[in-house]
Amino acid sequence: MDHFLYRDGVLHAEDVPLPEIAAEVGTPVYVYSTATLERHYRLFTEALDPLPHLVCFAVKSNGNLAVLKLLGDLGAGMDVVSAGEYLRARAAGVPGDRIVFSGVGKTRDEMRIALQGGIRQFNVESEPELRALSEVAASMGAVAPITLRVNPDVDARTHEKISTGKKDNKFGIPIGRARAVYAEAARLPGIEVVGIDVHIGSQLTDLEPFDEAYTKVAELTATLRADGHDIRRLDLGGGLGIPYTRSNEAPPLPLDYGAMVKRTVGHLGCEIEIEPGRLISGNAGVLLSSVIYVKEGQEREFLILDAAMNDLVRPSMYGAHHDILPVEEPPAGVMPQPYDVVGQVCETGDTFAKGRPLPPLAAGDLVAFRSAGAYGAVMASEYNARPLVPEVLVRGPDWAVIRARPSYEEMLKRDSLPAWL
Ligand SMILES: *Cc1c(COP(=O)(O)O)cnc(C)c1O
């Protein structure tokens, strides 16, 4: 089910024609669909039923307060990787006991903020972090619930920049060392072991690596229980991939993922946590942009857009593909022609697509990048002093700006001059 469809020849987000948003907010702008966010969250909770579980949305994929509130109100937990994300989740009304704190480099200040505000668990990634957390919690007279993130040494078979479960990645504790570190955790003041955590990477298009990792986690659960640890929660991470093209690739569905979870760890009587980001937010958003110029190139025409790599960095950073749709539906029978689709930034890397077949387009036409709801706005910057891209949330026929574009004045005001200048 797709909530970005043509109606009467115009691309809509749910019931809202995209040109209406472009006219009022300007472009570039991210547009999110409430119905898609809700649907994807529900697919996961239904896939894990009847196991006791909590779906913790990975805030790093889309941290807008409105998106977090929408999912939090449905009962979602949150997976955060910084104090900033923790405070966003809290500001969106998500209680601390539904927030898990992941990440390799949590600082003592960040630990303190989460312990003060309330936290479901820290997913601890190293021995030095474990000792630091013990000191911080003990000094506050608090107890930090923890899991240890184990690195199961499986190949996630995804892009190398987002693969996290091989033994040479920076993440987690080698699974072979887990027993020793759990033994230390049990001895440390201010620490309470509650479970095991694993996250092997992002944009996985195959269940096999998950299966392998979760099977290892199940074995480890039995071992640690025999050692006397109360393993009552398993955090299985995120990483389920989405289709970035509408044609061939078909990543596994949450329902199949849920069945695999039940098969590998369902018998252990643990509460299951998962941390999906991309699969909930990715296809819930488009980046809407206008053509500024069509420029004659040596080989083909350049489509120069008002969106650039600072608004959507995935193509230049990961070589990622995003489908690009003309907002006005091309009449039947129109021959597509290949374009190099580029942004305004002064870097050759600011290229969205090369030789992309699109119907003939002209200056002023609108296009939409699909699958831009995850790792889009959160990675945006103001490189080239381009105003941070705004965000809009649609619900049925209604829409609202959920992050406004800053004015040039506001951007200038953030800098200050030292007294000697
Ligand atoms: C990035 C990340 C996620 C989310 O990954 P997706 O591919 O967006 O599902 C979940 N957990 C951790 C620890 C992460 O770093």
The ligand as an ORCA input file, in Angstrom:
! r2SCAN-3c Opt
* xyz 0 1
  C      20.937      2.573     12.846
  C      20.508      1.685     13.943
  C      19.221      1.137     13.937
  C      18.228      1.349     12.822
  O      18.628      0.788     11.632
  P      17.578      0.736     10.396
  O      18.370      0.168      9.296
  O      17.171      2.146     10.130
  O      16.449     -0.115     10.795
  C      18.842      0.354     15.013
  N      19.686      0.124     16.053
  C      20.933      0.635     16.085
  C      21.801      0.344     17.248
  C      21.394      1.430     15.051
  O      22.626      1.933     15.077
*
